Amino acid sequence: MLHEQTREFITSLSDEQLAQYVAVGTEAYEPQAVEFAQEEFARRRLDTQRFVAVQEQAKAQIAEVKAQDAAIATMPLDRLSRFNAFIFGIFILSPLYVLIWLRLESAGAHRKAREIWRFGIMGFGAETVFLVALAYWGGADDRPFAAAYLPVMVFGLLIFLPPAIITVHESLSRRGRTALNQCLVCGYNLTGNTSGVCPECGTPKGKDMRR
């Protein structure tokens, strides 16, 4: 059942606002609210031709927003965010990373969410190796647990290497795409492109969105 406040809000809309509300429809509003708005539109006997024009405009705006959302989802992390994810990798097991990941996923930035984990895991592995090596060569070899340091260092290396290899491969791939005049994000062939923007993912031509 439609809430009374929603009814009051819809009836308070101007003719143009009401036409836009009906035009957007269930893309943004509840079906019951849209149905009530359509009834209000008919009650006011508004010009249907005007409604068609507003509907086309609303559809174009919705399509533009969806295209922007799709572009955001394909964009990688910028360099500063990658650096921060790496430096704070030691906190990869804390709720902080989970919260950041959930926020990015809910915003549709799926690639950023994956890269948060990749650079966080890489940072965790590198920092594990560094801290254990620092403890070992700092005179910790006389301690009872010194024999366990080497396996922990190997463990850290095994954590660090896979995401590091992926990152190096990605860097080489970007260089290859530049040479082939392809989009640095999605690899779309930009030969003959005059708009300066990749039609596939919306990335500006010649930029990898990491600055």
Buried (B, 14 or more C-beta within 10 A) or exposed (E): EEEEEBBEEBEEBEBEEBBBBBBBBEEEBEEEBBBBBBEBBEEEEBEEEEBEEBBEEBBEBBEEEEEEEEBBBBBBBBEEBBEBBBBBBBBBEEEEBEEBBEEBBEEBBEBBBBBBBBBBBBBBBBBBBEBBBEBBEEEBEEEEEEEEBEEBBEBBBEBBEEBBEEBEEEEEEBEEBEEEEBBBBBBBEBEEBEEEBBEBBBBBBEBBBBE
